[in-house]
Amino acid sequence: MDLAVLAGILSTGLFTMSYLPMLVKAARTRDLSSYSFGNLAITNVGNAVHSVYVFSLPLGPIWFLHTFYLVASALMLIWFYRFRTVRREPSSASLRRPAPRLPSSVPAAH
């Protein structure tokens, strides 16, 4: 094994370990509000285009790293849609809350 392949194996492991906490947190909390659709979409398109180059190379550590990035970015995009919260306008019923009642021992201010 030459130095370049060893460096590729080591860097693949390091990049994967650095990415895993983000994936675990997103899966656990289902909170992807800090991510934007645009960024996730561009990442997925970029990874798809980059696949043409990577998979034209001989099998090596870059294949594993790129496959990890493909899966991770696709998961993040899927989770972004699946776990997103739908923002709705407040209903008229929620706007008509009754006024708080004062205890009978407290005189009402005029």
Rosetta silent file (secondary structure, phi, psi, omega in degrees, C-alpha in Angstrom):
SEQUENCE: MDLAVLAGILSTGLFTMSYLPMLVKAARTRDLSSYSFGNLAITNVGNAVHSVYVFSLPLGPIWFLHTFYLVASALMLIWFYRFRTVRREPSSASLRRPAPRLPSSVPAAH
SCORE:     score description
SCORE:     0.000 S_00000001
   1 L     0.000  129.320 -179.276    0.000    0.000    0.000 S_00000001
   2 L   -89.719  171.831 -175.354    1.471    3.339   -0.984 S_00000001
   3 H   -61.922  -37.120 -178.616    1.323    6.584    0.968 S_00000001
   4 H   -64.873  -41.343  179.104   -1.443    8.095   -1.190 S_00000001
   5 H   -68.886  -40.977  176.940   -3.834    5.183   -0.550 S_00000001
   6 H   -60.496  -43.979  177.539   -3.036    5.232    3.174 S_00000001
   7 H   -62.985  -38.628  178.206   -3.764    8.982    3.264 S_00000001
   8 H   -64.493  -41.569  178.437   -7.024    8.354    1.392 S_00000001
   9 H   -65.381  -44.838 -179.843   -8.118    5.701    3.877 S_00000001
  10 H   -63.973  -46.479 -178.439   -7.227    7.898    6.847 S_00000001
  11 H   -67.473  -34.683  176.715   -8.936   10.999    5.468 S_00000001
  12 H   -61.443  -45.340  177.474  -12.057    8.999    4.545 S_00000001
  13 H   -61.879  -43.184 -179.407  -12.319    7.791    8.132 S_00000001
  14 H   -66.246  -45.380  179.029  -11.783   11.287    9.536 S_00000001
  15 H   -62.971  -40.710  179.272  -14.311   12.951    7.213 S_00000001
  16 H   -63.991  -45.642  179.054  -16.866   10.239    7.972 S_00000001
  17 H   -63.184  -33.245 -179.650  -16.368   10.596   11.731 S_00000001
  18 H   -73.552  -25.718 -177.075  -16.734   14.366   11.486 S_00000001
  19 H   -87.475  -28.889 -174.728  -20.026   14.054    9.577 S_00000001
  20 H   -59.007  -42.534  179.734  -21.658   11.359   11.721 S_00000001
  21 H   -57.753  -37.328  177.858  -22.579   13.576   14.722 S_00000001
  22 H   -63.376  -44.165 -179.624  -24.579   15.873   12.406 S_00000001
  23 H   -65.927  -42.710  179.805  -26.461   12.911   10.942 S_00000001
  24 H   -63.712  -44.169 -179.727  -27.142   11.364   14.342 S_00000001
  25 H   -64.598  -42.295  179.071  -28.388   14.673   15.753 S_00000001
  26 H   -63.777  -40.789  179.220  -30.648   15.299   12.749 S_00000001
  27 H   -68.955  -39.325 -176.767  -32.101   11.788   12.991 S_00000001
  28 H   -73.461  -46.426 -174.613  -32.551   11.991   16.759 S_00000001
  29 H   -90.207  -21.311 -175.223  -34.005   15.493   17.088 S_00000001
  30 L    58.483   24.209  179.774  -35.700   15.727   13.684 S_00000001
  31 L  -107.780  103.563  177.640  -34.777   19.418   13.766 S_00000001
  32 L  -115.784   25.987 -176.668  -33.339   20.540   10.452 S_00000001
  33 L   -65.798  -20.019  179.702  -34.500   24.142   10.759 S_00000001
  34 L   -84.642   -2.271  178.520  -30.933   25.413   10.523 S_00000001
  35 L  -102.803  150.699  177.477  -30.574   23.913    7.036 S_00000001
  36 L  -109.997  148.684  177.642  -31.926   25.453    3.868 S_00000001
  37 H   -59.220  -42.613 -178.432  -33.554   23.638    0.989 S_00000001
  38 H   -57.763  -46.397  179.930  -31.292   25.498   -1.458 S_00000001
  39 H   -64.411  -45.163 -179.404  -28.110   24.329    0.224 S_00000001
  40 H   -65.596  -37.576  179.526  -29.290   20.722    0.504 S_00000001
  41 H   -67.660  -45.711  179.615  -30.491   20.692   -3.116 S_00000001
  42 H   -63.303  -39.709  177.587  -27.231   22.129   -4.466 S_00000001
  43 H   -59.867  -44.661 -179.873  -25.248   19.647   -2.385 S_00000001
  44 H   -67.141  -41.430  177.881  -27.219   16.736   -3.844 S_00000001
  45 H   -65.440  -43.818  177.964  -26.907   17.997   -7.422 S_00000001
  46 H   -60.484  -42.486  177.916  -23.187   18.630   -6.928 S_00000001
  47 H   -64.511  -38.931  179.353  -22.684   15.144   -5.523 S_00000001
  48 H   -64.006  -44.757  179.394  -24.580   13.606   -8.448 S_00000001
  49 H   -66.804  -41.731 -179.240  -22.458   15.459  -11.004 S_00000001
  50 H   -65.437  -24.717  178.613  -19.248   14.703   -9.098 S_00000001
  51 H   -59.777  -34.334  178.786  -20.186   11.003   -9.158 S_00000001
  52 H   -57.792  -43.320  179.514  -19.429   10.926  -12.887 S_00000001
  53 H   -71.882  -52.022 -173.126  -15.827   11.827  -12.107 S_00000001
  54 H   -59.867  -45.741 -175.473  -15.374    9.787   -8.921 S_00000001
  55 L   -79.275   -1.779  171.332  -16.774    6.544  -10.282 S_00000001
  56 L   -86.325  -12.884  178.566  -14.608    6.855  -13.399 S_00000001
  57 L   -80.964  159.686  175.083  -11.563    6.476  -11.124 S_00000001
  58 L   -62.600  151.094  179.705  -10.202    3.079  -10.084 S_00000001
  59 L   -54.935  129.815 -179.487  -11.846    1.614   -6.973 S_00000001
  60 L  -170.509 -172.590 -177.177  -10.308    3.183   -3.906 S_00000001
  61 H   -56.728  -31.684 -179.040  -10.986    5.161   -0.728 S_00000001
  62 H   -62.987  -32.250  177.063  -12.501    8.042   -2.717 S_00000001
  63 H   -62.117  -44.681 -178.408  -15.345    5.745   -3.814 S_00000001
  64 H   -68.063  -42.692  178.738  -16.244    5.006   -0.201 S_00000001
  65 H   -63.231  -46.582 -177.948  -15.985    8.640    0.871 S_00000001
  66 H   -66.631  -38.460  176.787  -18.060    9.867   -2.042 S_00000001
  67 H   -62.553  -39.500  176.202  -20.679    7.151   -1.515 S_00000001
  68 H   -61.198  -45.245  178.212  -20.916    8.221    2.127 S_00000001
  69 H   -63.199  -39.845  177.384  -21.435   11.841    1.039 S_00000001
  70 H   -59.285  -48.440 -178.781  -24.076   10.778   -1.487 S_00000001
  71 H   -66.793  -45.840 -177.838  -26.035    8.868    1.147 S_00000001
  72 H   -62.343  -46.185 -178.331  -25.584   11.511    3.857 S_00000001
  73 H   -69.831  -34.962  176.105  -26.679   14.439    1.686 S_00000001
  74 H   -65.928  -42.382  177.003  -29.641   12.483    0.305 S_00000001
  75 H   -59.775  -44.322 -179.405  -30.716   11.579    3.857 S_00000001
  76 H   -62.097  -40.054  178.534  -30.486   15.198    4.950 S_00000001
  77 H   -67.183  -43.190  178.238  -32.663   16.311    2.024 S_00000001
  78 H   -62.802  -46.441  179.836  -35.213   13.565    2.684 S_00000001
  79 H   -65.280  -34.603  178.265  -35.287   14.352    6.397 S_00000001
  80 H   -56.717  -45.162  178.962  -35.588   18.074    5.653 S_00000001
  81 H   -75.197  -40.269 -175.654  -38.882   17.401    3.876 S_00000001
  82 H   -69.534  -38.531 -174.102  -40.066   14.643    6.143 S_00000001
  83 L  -100.509    3.346 -177.136  -39.473   16.432    9.454 S_00000001
  84 L   -66.032  149.816  177.054  -40.259   19.989    8.419 S_00000001
  85 L   -96.564  136.339  179.515  -42.864   21.820   10.426 S_00000001
  86 L   -85.842  123.340  178.635  -45.714   23.347    8.520 S_00000001
  87 L   -90.137  124.662 -179.886  -46.182   26.976    9.453 S_00000001
  88 L  -121.260  154.234  172.803  -49.798   27.987    9.542 S_00000001
  89 L   -70.751  145.647  179.058  -51.543   31.213   10.213 S_00000001
  90 L   -62.586  140.025  179.048  -53.250   31.209   13.608 S_00000001
  91 L   -74.182  160.302 -179.462  -56.877   30.168   13.384 S_00000001
  92 H   -64.884  -28.417  178.677  -59.588   32.595   14.392 S_00000001
  93 H   -66.778  -37.840 -178.961  -60.437   30.334   17.338 S_00000001
  94 H   -74.688  -19.910  177.658  -56.940   30.677   18.777 S_00000001
  95 H   -79.474  -21.550 -178.137  -57.156   34.473   18.444 S_00000001
  96 L   -98.674   65.321  177.471  -60.307   34.611   20.563 S_00000001
  97 L   -83.937  141.182  178.518  -58.912   33.573   23.896 S_00000001
  98 L   -67.095  149.431  178.105  -60.990   34.502   26.915 S_00000001
  99 L   -66.393  144.713  179.587  -59.627   37.269   29.110 S_00000001
 100 L   -63.868  140.997  179.791  -57.898   35.994   32.239 S_00000001
 101 L   -87.177  136.673  177.538  -60.156   35.942   35.248 S_00000001
 102 L   -86.402  144.731  175.234  -59.068   37.895   38.282 S_00000001
 103 L   -60.643  149.293 -176.670  -59.369   36.280   41.696 S_00000001
 104 L   -64.474  -20.940 -179.732  -62.432   37.554   43.588 S_00000001
 105 L   -81.151   -9.738  179.943  -60.229   39.051   46.321 S_00000001
 106 L  -100.831  119.970  179.221  -58.544   41.436   43.856 S_00000001
 107 L   -70.170  142.875  178.949  -60.635   44.494   42.982 S_00000001
 108 L   -73.969  139.318  178.959  -60.863   45.287   39.275 S_00000001
 109 L   -81.814  140.951  178.541  -59.119   48.504   38.191 S_00000001
 110 L  -110.544    0.000    0.000  -61.260   51.167   36.527 S_00000001
